[in-house]
Amino acid sequence: MFARDVGRLEKLKQTLHEAVRWIIVVLAFGIAGCILVRILHLVLPESWLWLDEPRIEEIDHLLLSGALGALLSRYISVAIPTRRNP
């Protein structure tokens, strides 16, 4: 393979890695927002609540499904190499 091709391939890998990192950051903020909304719906008076019961159940299902956590942990385990002591 030529040096230009290797450099181009490496640049593409870095770009994709950065895109995936930004997606993970956005997902993390979204999950944090869902947690915040759910906590607010637990502690605020009933007159201040803005979501109906089906929407709250959707948030509960999203937060408790475990699929998002599995996705994040799988990417993090691949992206962050583990150090092994010989």
MIBAKE-815750 format. One record per residue (C-alpha): x, y, z; residue number from 1. Coordinates in nm, 4 decimals, decimal comma. Layout:
<atoms>
{atom {X; Y; Z}; NUM}
...
</atoms>
This chain:
<atoms>
{atom {0,0000; 0,0000; 0,0000}; 1}
{atom {0,1264; 0,3467; -0,0783}; 2}
{atom {0,2052; 0,5980; 0,1950}; 3}
{atom {-0,0674; 0,8332; 0,0722}; 4}
{atom {-0,3279; 0,5574; 0,0998}; 5}
{atom {-0,2173; 0,4691; 0,4516}; 6}
{atom {-0,2368; 0,8334; 0,5585}; 7}
{atom {-0,5790; 0,8719; 0,4009}; 8}
{atom {-0,7035; 0,5551; 0,5693}; 9}
{atom {-0,5694; 0,6708; 0,9062}; 10}
{atom {-0,7371; 1,0098; 0,8652}; 11}
{atom {-1,0661; 0,8352; 0,7843}; 12}
{atom {-1,0331; 0,6172; 1,0948}; 13}
{atom {-0,9696; 0,9241; 1,3112}; 14}
{atom {-1,2698; 1,1049; 1,1622}; 15}
{atom {-1,4990; 0,8079; 1,2246}; 16}
{atom {-1,3650; 0,7714; 1,5773}; 17}
{atom {-1,4365; 1,1381; 1,6510}; 18}
{atom {-1,7882; 1,1057; 1,5057}; 19}
{atom {-1,8628; 0,8056; 1,7260}; 20}
{atom {-1,7242; 0,9899; 2,0299}; 21}
{atom {-1,9551; 1,2862; 1,9629}; 22}
{atom {-2,2529; 1,0542; 1,9222}; 23}
{atom {-2,1710; 0,8962; 2,2575}; 24}
{atom {-2,1426; 1,2399; 2,4208}; 25}
{atom {-2,4806; 1,3449; 2,2791}; 26}
{atom {-2,6375; 1,0170; 2,3958}; 27}
{atom {-2,4893; 1,0628; 2,7428}; 28}
{atom {-2,6361; 1,4128; 2,7704}; 29}
{atom {-2,9701; 1,2810; 2,6445}; 30}
{atom {-2,9724; 1,0058; 2,9041}; 31}
{atom {-2,8749; 1,2555; 3,1750}; 32}
{atom {-3,1625; 1,4780; 3,0611}; 33}
{atom {-3,4055; 1,1862; 3,0821}; 34}
{atom {-3,2837; 1,1050; 3,4328}; 35}
{atom {-3,3253; 1,4692; 3,5349}; 36}
{atom {-3,6797; 1,4843; 3,3945}; 37}
{atom {-3,7703; 1,1592; 3,5697}; 38}
{atom {-3,6352; 1,2855; 3,9024}; 39}
{atom {-3,8215; 1,6138; 3,8609}; 40}
{atom {-4,1438; 1,4223; 3,7996}; 41}
{atom {-4,0862; 1,2368; 4,1246}; 42}
{atom {-4,0181; 1,5413; 4,3442}; 43}
{atom {-4,2246; 1,8258; 4,1948}; 44}
{atom {-4,5854; 1,8906; 4,2930}; 45}
{atom {-4,8442; 1,7349; 4,0637}; 46}
{atom {-4,9577; 2,0735; 3,9330}; 47}
{atom {-4,6092; 2,1378; 3,7887}; 48}
{atom {-4,5790; 1,8106; 3,5950}; 49}
{atom {-4,5827; 1,8378; 3,2160}; 50}
{atom {-4,5607; 1,4751; 3,1007}; 51}
{atom {-4,8501; 1,2312; 3,1062}; 52}
{atom {-4,8206; 0,8738; 3,2318}; 53}
{atom {-4,7433; 0,7062; 2,8945}; 54}
{atom {-4,4509; 0,9448; 2,8343}; 55}
{atom {-4,3092; 0,8773; 3,1807}; 56}
{atom {-4,3369; 0,5036; 3,1148}; 57}
{atom {-4,1436; 0,5500; 2,7892}; 58}
{atom {-3,8652; 0,7263; 2,9807}; 59}
{atom {-3,8642; 0,4469; 3,2397}; 60}
{atom {-3,8441; 0,1853; 2,9658}; 61}
{atom {-3,5597; 0,3708; 2,7946}; 62}
{atom {-3,3605; 0,4107; 3,1149}; 63}
{atom {-3,4146; 0,0580; 3,2397}; 64}
{atom {-3,3744; -0,1315; 2,9138}; 65}
{atom {-2,9993; -0,1721; 2,9472}; 66}
{atom {-2,9426; -0,1592; 2,5726}; 67}
{atom {-2,7937; 0,1888; 2,5885}; 68}
{atom {-2,5604; 0,0923; 2,8694}; 69}
{atom {-2,4474; -0,2152; 2,6808}; 70}
{atom {-2,3789; -0,0084; 2,3707}; 71}
{atom {-2,1792; 0,2498; 2,5628}; 72}
{atom {-1,9799; -0,0066; 2,7589}; 73}
{atom {-1,8980; -0,2052; 2,4451}; 74}
{atom {-1,7640; 0,1002; 2,2663}; 75}
{atom {-1,5716; 0,2203; 2,5694}; 76}
{atom {-1,4112; -0,1215; 2,6160}; 77}
{atom {-1,2949; -0,1141; 2,2538}; 78}
{atom {-1,1941; 0,2541; 2,2488}; 79}
{atom {-0,9986; 0,2505; 2,5745}; 80}
{atom {-0,7335; -0,0185; 2,5718}; 81}
{atom {-0,6785; -0,2038; 2,8949}; 82}
{atom {-0,3318; -0,2239; 3,0386}; 83}
{atom {-0,2184; -0,5687; 3,1318}; 84}
{atom {0,0777; -0,6130; 3,3583}; 85}
{atom {0,2957; -0,9116; 3,2666}; 86}
</atoms>
